[in-house]
Each structure stands twice: as C-alpha cells, then as structure tokens.
Amino acid sequence: MFGFGLPELSIILVIVALIFGVGRLPELGGALGKTIRNFRKASEGKDEIEMKSREA
C-alpha cells in the first residue's frame, strides 16, 4: 500500500495524535469510516448516502 510499512504508519499515527489529541482519535476514525462508506455507495450508484450535521 504505497510503500507504507508498520514504522511509517506508527509515525503518522503519533503525529496525528499530537495534532488532534488522543481523545479525538475515535471521532476522527468514525468520520473517516463514514466518508469511505459514502464514497463507496456513491461510486456504486446508490442514491442514499449518510449525511449528519456536525454537532458542537
């Protein structure tokens, strides 16, 4: 996968944790999962995608 190994992915994870904070990582992971799911649905031609407004 683009030449990324375990050391590179762990360095990226540490940088993301420093930028966003450890407490927000699950929230970011969930948002990324929904984005990928919606992209797959849109590329398959399905009309329904999941939309949710951001809560403050």
Beta strands, then each sheet from edge to edge (+ up, - down):
end
